[in-house]
Amino acid sequence: MTKTNKKFPYSSQIVWNVCVHCNSGSHFGLFVCDSFLELPIKEKGDVVKKYKLCFNCLKENKTHHISKCRAGICKFCSKLHNSILCSKNPNNNKTFIANTVSDIHAEDSTISSNNATVPAAQAVLLPTAIVYVKDINGTFQKCRILIDSASKGSFVRESCVNLLQLKRTSVNINVDGLSSRNVGRVSGFVQLEITSLFYKNTSIIVDALILPKITCDLPQFQVDASALNTFKILQLADINCLQPSSIDILLGADVFGEIMLNRHLNVPGHSLTAMETIFGWVVLGKTKIPCQRIILNHASYNAVEFQLDKFWQLEELSETKPFTNEEIACENHFKRTYIRDSTGRFAVKFPFRDSSDELG
């Protein structure tokens, strides 16, 4: 099992090296370099050879050979090279047009209610991923996760736990959201083993609290697929991230550092950002669709109470086994018929069944 341990808070601004091809500091990586993408296939290959990059992931190949590259195969011909270098890539047969994503800043709109005018929020795409989660039989099931660094803990939907048939532990915890509003009481917690779809040797173990529902379908709106044109070369963790769908698991700050890797992509003039995780690249940010509802996924719980609950569960006695009808009858018979003689000894009549089978 492999775990990452690099911290990657959203608020941090990371400064990367300049592009190896054009020496620009506005981007990092050949897959977003306009001057590289405009080159013919042969010249692209020459650039990769010149800087001794991996033909599959376009990164420095000092740490691995292309045969051991963990990046996916070409999506056009299924061979072991990057899709950018494939002759079947339609973008190699036409002039590359930079900034194919239109301006995604929507005009300000307002919501009026009770004589008060409040600015409407822009719709925001939250980071989601499709992952494998091991069930009780050791089989991996696909689940959809939401990555939320503002949540103190991780959560899983009740129906997902039922599908996986995992053993749950009882806890008594209230979950609070924004403004300390009570979200609900959890019905227990389970331990999840979550694995990447792309990197099978990369997995994390998560203690997740069980809730009936985590959030509404995300995103709440249908987004035009052209919004991802800038990131089409990336290996997206959720290829259907623009289509509304349910969330099975929320991964919070307790495992956030294990999930995030050290690369992200900000395209100048665009509001969407791609971040690399152990599950692939996730996309987040504002879209051009105005939204009249804001989703707040922040959740917290009392960690001390959580640990105490786990402690008492270990210390508590096992449940008392219920008596059978015969055992109850024997106990009642003893209470009715026992006596204590002058020597202090107890005596009791033998119990007999009333409905004994006839012999012969």
C-alpha positions as CSV (number, residue, x, y, z in Angstrom):
1,M,0.0,0.0,0.0
2,T,1.4,3.4,-1.0
3,K,0.5,6.6,0.7
4,T,1.4,10.2,-0.1
5,N,2.2,12.6,2.6
6,K,2.6,15.9,1.0
7,K,0.4,18.7,2.4
8,F,-1.4,20.7,-0.3
9,P,-3.8,23.4,1.1
10,Y,-6.1,25.2,-1.4
11,S,-4.9,28.5,-0.2
12,S,-1.2,27.9,-1.0
13,Q,0.3,29.3,-4.2
14,I,3.0,27.1,-5.5
15,V,5.7,28.4,-7.9
16,W,6.8,25.9,-10.5
17,N,9.8,25.9,-12.9
18,V,9.4,27.4,-16.3
19,C,8.3,25.4,-19.3
20,V,11.2,23.4,-20.8
21,H,10.2,24.3,-24.3
22,C,9.3,27.9,-24.3
23,N,10.8,29.1,-21.0
24,S,7.4,30.6,-20.0
25,G,6.6,30.9,-16.3
26,S,2.8,31.0,-16.9
27,H,2.5,27.3,-17.3
28,F,4.3,24.1,-16.5
29,G,4.3,21.0,-18.8
30,L,4.3,20.4,-22.5
31,F,0.6,19.4,-22.5
32,V,-0.4,23.0,-22.0
33,C,2.4,24.7,-24.0
34,D,0.8,26.4,-27.0
35,S,4.0,26.6,-28.9
36,F,4.7,22.9,-28.4
37,L,1.2,21.8,-29.3
38,E,1.4,23.8,-32.6
39,L,4.4,21.7,-33.7
40,P,4.1,18.8,-36.2
41,I,4.3,15.3,-34.6
42,K,7.9,14.8,-35.7
43,E,9.1,18.0,-34.1
44,K,7.2,17.3,-30.9
45,G,9.0,14.0,-30.7
46,D,12.3,15.8,-31.2
47,V,11.5,18.1,-28.3
48,V,10.7,15.1,-26.1
49,K,14.1,13.5,-27.0
50,K,16.0,16.7,-26.6
51,Y,14.9,17.2,-23.0
52,K,15.0,13.5,-22.2
53,L,11.3,13.3,-21.3
54,C,9.1,10.2,-21.0
55,F,7.2,9.7,-24.3
56,N,4.1,8.6,-22.3
57,C,3.7,11.2,-19.4
58,L,6.0,13.9,-20.9
59,K,7.9,14.2,-17.6
60,E,11.5,13.7,-16.9
61,N,12.4,10.0,-17.3
62,K,15.1,10.0,-14.7
63,T,12.9,8.1,-12.3
64,H,11.3,5.6,-14.6
65,H,11.5,4.0,-18.1
66,I,8.5,4.4,-20.4
67,S,7.8,0.6,-20.0
68,K,7.2,1.3,-16.3
69,C,5.3,4.6,-16.7
70,R,2.1,4.6,-14.6
71,A,0.3,7.0,-16.9
72,G,-2.4,5.7,-19.1
73,I,-2.0,4.5,-22.7
74,C,-2.9,6.6,-25.8
75,K,-6.6,7.2,-26.0
76,F,-6.5,7.2,-29.8
77,C,-4.5,4.1,-30.7
78,S,-4.0,2.4,-27.2
79,K,-0.3,2.3,-27.6
80,L,2.3,3.3,-25.0
81,H,2.8,7.0,-25.9
82,N,1.2,10.3,-25.0
83,S,-2.0,11.2,-27.0
84,I,-0.3,14.4,-28.0
85,L,2.3,12.4,-30.0
86,C,-0.2,10.2,-31.8
87,S,-0.7,10.5,-35.5
88,K,-4.4,9.6,-35.1
89,N,-5.0,12.6,-32.8
90,P,-7.3,14.9,-34.8
91,N,-5.6,17.9,-33.2
92,N,-2.4,17.0,-34.9
93,N,-4.1,17.5,-38.3
94,K,-5.3,21.0,-37.8
95,T,-4.0,24.2,-36.4
96,F,-4.1,24.3,-32.6
97,I,-6.3,27.1,-31.3
98,A,-5.3,28.4,-27.9
99,N,-7.8,29.3,-25.2
100,T,-10.6,27.1,-26.6
101,V,-12.6,27.6,-23.5
102,S,-14.7,30.7,-23.7
103,D,-14.6,33.3,-21.0
104,I,-16.4,31.6,-18.1
105,H,-17.1,34.8,-16.1
106,A,-20.9,35.3,-16.1
107,E,-22.5,38.7,-15.7
108,D,-23.6,39.5,-12.2
109,S,-27.2,38.6,-11.5
110,T,-29.2,39.3,-8.4
111,I,-31.8,37.6,-6.3
112,S,-34.5,39.8,-4.9
113,S,-36.5,38.8,-1.8
114,N,-38.3,40.8,0.9
115,N,-37.2,44.1,-0.6
116,A,-33.5,43.1,-0.2
117,T,-31.2,42.6,-3.2
118,V,-28.5,39.9,-2.8
119,P,-25.9,39.1,-5.4
120,A,-26.4,35.6,-6.9
121,A,-23.5,33.2,-6.5
122,Q,-21.7,31.8,-9.6
123,A,-22.0,28.0,-9.9
124,V,-18.8,26.3,-8.7
125,L,-17.5,23.0,-9.7
126,L,-16.3,20.9,-6.8
127,P,-13.5,18.3,-6.9
128,T,-14.9,14.8,-7.5
129,A,-13.3,11.5,-8.4
130,I,-14.3,7.9,-9.3
131,V,-12.5,5.4,-7.1
132,Y,-12.5,1.7,-6.2
133,V,-13.6,0.7,-2.7
134,K,-13.1,-2.8,-1.4
135,D,-16.3,-4.6,-0.2
136,I,-16.7,-7.4,2.4
137,N,-15.7,-10.0,-0.2
138,G,-12.5,-8.2,-1.3
139,T,-14.0,-7.1,-4.6
140,F,-13.5,-3.5,-5.6
141,Q,-16.7,-1.5,-6.3
142,K,-16.7,1.9,-8.1
143,C,-17.8,4.8,-5.9
144,R,-17.9,8.6,-6.5
145,I,-16.1,10.8,-3.9
146,L,-16.0,14.4,-3.1
147,I,-12.7,15.9,-1.8
148,D,-13.3,18.6,0.9
149,S,-10.5,20.0,2.9
150,A,-12.9,22.0,5.0
151,S,-14.4,18.9,6.6
152,K,-12.7,17.7,9.8
153,G,-13.7,14.1,9.1
154,S,-14.6,11.7,6.2
155,F,-18.1,10.5,5.6
156,V,-19.8,7.7,3.7
157,R,-23.4,7.4,2.6
158,E,-25.6,4.7,4.3
159,S,-26.6,3.1,1.0
160,C,-23.0,2.8,0.0
161,V,-22.1,1.0,3.2
162,N,-25.1,-1.4,2.6
163,L,-23.8,-2.1,-0.9
164,L,-20.3,-2.8,0.3
165,Q,-21.7,-4.9,3.3
166,L,-18.9,-3.6,5.5
167,K,-18.8,-4.2,9.3
168,R,-19.8,-1.0,11.1
169,T,-19.0,0.2,14.6
170,S,-21.7,2.1,16.6
171,V,-20.9,5.6,17.6
172,N,-23.0,8.4,19.1
173,I,-21.8,11.7,17.4
174,N,-23.5,14.8,16.2
175,V,-22.2,16.4,13.0
176,D,-22.2,20.2,12.8
177,G,-22.1,22.2,9.6
178,L,-21.8,25.9,8.9
179,S,-22.8,28.2,11.8
180,S,-22.8,25.1,14.0
181,R,-26.0,23.9,12.4
182,N,-26.7,20.3,13.2
183,V,-26.3,18.1,10.1
184,G,-27.5,14.9,11.8
185,R,-26.5,12.1,13.9
186,V,-24.2,9.4,12.4
187,S,-25.3,5.8,12.6
188,G,-21.7,4.5,13.0
189,F,-18.4,4.4,11.2
190,V,-16.6,2.0,8.9
191,Q,-13.1,1.5,7.7
192,L,-12.8,2.0,3.9
193,E,-9.9,0.9,1.6
194,I,-9.9,3.2,-1.3
195,T,-7.8,2.6,-4.4
196,S,-7.1,4.6,-7.5
197,L,-8.6,3.5,-10.9
198,F,-5.3,4.3,-12.6
199,Y,-2.7,3.4,-10.0
200,K,-3.7,0.0,-8.5
201,N,-0.8,0.0,-6.0
202,T,-1.9,3.3,-4.5
203,S,-4.5,3.1,-1.8
204,I,-5.5,4.8,1.5
205,I,-7.4,3.5,4.5
206,V,-10.1,5.9,5.8
207,D,-12.3,5.8,8.9
208,A,-15.6,7.2,7.6
209,L,-18.7,8.2,9.6
210,I,-22.0,7.0,8.2
211,L,-24.7,9.5,7.3
212,P,-28.0,8.9,5.4
213,K,-27.0,11.5,2.8
214,I,-23.8,13.5,2.3
215,T,-25.0,16.2,-0.1
216,C,-27.2,16.8,-3.2
217,D,-26.2,15.6,-6.6
218,L,-23.1,17.4,-7.8
219,P,-22.8,19.5,-9.8
220,Q,-26.3,20.9,-9.5
221,F,-26.3,21.9,-13.1
222,Q,-25.4,20.4,-16.5
223,V,-22.1,22.0,-17.7
224,D,-21.1,22.2,-21.4
225,A,-18.4,19.7,-22.1
226,S,-16.3,22.4,-23.8
227,A,-15.5,23.7,-20.3
228,L,-12.9,20.8,-20.1
229,N,-11.2,21.4,-23.5
230,T,-8.2,22.9,-21.8
231,F,-7.8,19.8,-19.6
232,K,-8.6,17.1,-22.2
233,I,-5.0,15.8,-22.2
234,L,-5.1,15.2,-18.5
235,Q,-6.1,11.9,-16.9
236,L,-9.3,13.1,-15.2
237,A,-10.3,11.4,-11.9
238,D,-14.0,11.9,-12.9
239,I,-14.6,12.0,-16.6
240,N,-18.2,12.8,-15.9
241,C,-17.5,15.6,-13.5
242,L,-19.7,18.0,-15.5
243,Q,-22.8,15.8,-15.2
244,P,-24.9,15.8,-12.0
245,S,-24.5,12.6,-10.0
246,S,-24.7,11.4,-6.4
247,I,-21.8,11.5,-3.9
248,D,-21.0,8.2,-2.1
249,I,-18.1,9.3,0.0
250,L,-16.7,12.6,1.3
251,L,-13.0,12.7,2.0
252,G,-12.0,15.4,4.5
253,A,-9.0,17.0,6.0
254,D,-8.1,13.8,7.9
255,V,-6.8,12.3,4.6
256,F,-6.4,15.4,2.4
257,G,-2.6,15.4,2.7
258,E,-2.5,11.7,1.5
259,I,-4.7,12.5,-1.6
260,M,-3.1,15.6,-3.1
261,L,0.0,15.5,-5.2
262,N,2.3,18.4,-6.0
263,R,1.0,19.7,-9.3
264,H,-1.8,21.9,-10.4
265,L,-2.8,23.7,-13.6
266,N,-4.1,27.3,-13.8
267,V,-4.8,28.5,-17.3
268,P,-4.6,32.3,-17.6
269,G,-8.0,33.8,-18.3
270,H,-9.9,30.7,-17.1
271,S,-11.6,30.2,-13.7
272,L,-11.3,26.4,-13.6
273,T,-8.3,24.8,-12.0
274,A,-7.0,21.2,-12.3
275,M,-5.2,19.6,-9.4
276,E,-3.4,16.3,-9.4
277,T,-4.4,13.6,-6.9
278,I,-3.6,10.0,-6.4
279,F,-6.9,9.3,-8.1
280,G,-6.1,11.4,-11.2
281,W,-6.7,15.1,-11.9
282,V,-9.7,16.8,-10.3
283,V,-11.3,20.0,-11.7
284,L,-12.7,22.8,-9.6
285,G,-13.6,26.4,-9.8
286,K,-16.3,28.8,-11.1
287,T,-18.3,28.2,-14.2
288,K,-20.2,30.5,-16.5
289,I,-23.6,29.4,-15.2
290,P,-25.1,31.5,-12.4
291,C,-26.3,29.6,-9.4
292,Q,-29.0,30.6,-6.9
293,R,-27.9,28.0,-4.3
294,I,-24.6,27.6,-2.5
295,I,-23.5,24.2,-1.4
296,L,-21.5,24.2,1.9
297,N,-19.9,20.9,2.6
298,H,-18.0,21.9,5.7
299,A,-18.6,19.5,8.5
300,S,-17.1,19.0,12.0
301,Y,-17.5,16.7,14.9
302,N,-16.1,16.5,18.4
303,A,-12.9,14.4,18.1
304,V,-12.7,13.8,21.8
305,E,-16.3,12.4,21.9
306,F,-15.4,10.3,18.9
307,Q,-12.4,8.7,20.6
308,L,-14.3,8.2,23.9
309,D,-17.1,6.4,22.0
310,K,-14.5,4.1,20.5
311,F,-12.9,3.5,23.9
312,W,-16.2,2.6,25.6
313,Q,-17.0,0.2,22.8
314,L,-13.8,-1.7,23.5
315,E,-14.4,-1.8,27.2
316,E,-18.1,-2.6,27.3
317,L,-19.3,-6.1,28.0
318,S,-20.8,-8.2,25.2
319,E,-24.5,-8.2,24.9
320,T,-26.4,-10.6,27.2
321,K,-27.6,-13.7,25.4
322,P,-31.4,-14.0,25.7
323,F,-32.8,-17.0,27.6
324,T,-34.8,-19.7,25.9
325,N,-38.4,-20.4,27.1
326,E,-37.1,-23.6,28.8
327,E,-34.4,-21.7,30.7
328,I,-36.9,-19.1,31.8
329,A,-39.3,-21.9,33.0
330,C,-36.4,-23.5,35.0
331,E,-35.5,-20.2,36.7
332,N,-39.2,-19.6,37.6
333,H,-39.5,-23.2,38.9
334,F,-36.4,-22.7,41.1
335,K,-37.8,-19.5,42.6
336,R,-41.2,-21.2,43.4
337,T,-39.9,-24.4,44.9
338,Y,-36.6,-23.9,46.5
339,I,-36.3,-24.2,50.3
340,R,-33.4,-23.9,52.9
341,D,-33.3,-26.6,55.6
342,S,-32.0,-26.3,59.2
343,T,-28.5,-27.0,58.1
344,G,-28.4,-24.1,55.7
345,R,-28.5,-26.3,52.6
346,F,-30.8,-25.5,49.7
347,A,-33.2,-28.0,48.2
348,V,-35.3,-27.7,45.1
349,K,-37.8,-30.0,43.3
350,F,-36.8,-31.5,40.0
351,P,-38.4,-29.7,37.1
352,F,-40.4,-31.8,34.6
353,R,-41.7,-30.9,31.2
354,D,-45.5,-30.7,31.1
355,S,-45.8,-31.9,27.6
356,S,-43.4,-34.9,27.5
357,D,-43.8,-37.4,24.7
358,E,-45.6,-40.7,25.5
359,L,-43.5,-43.8,25.5
360,G,-44.5,-47.0,23.7
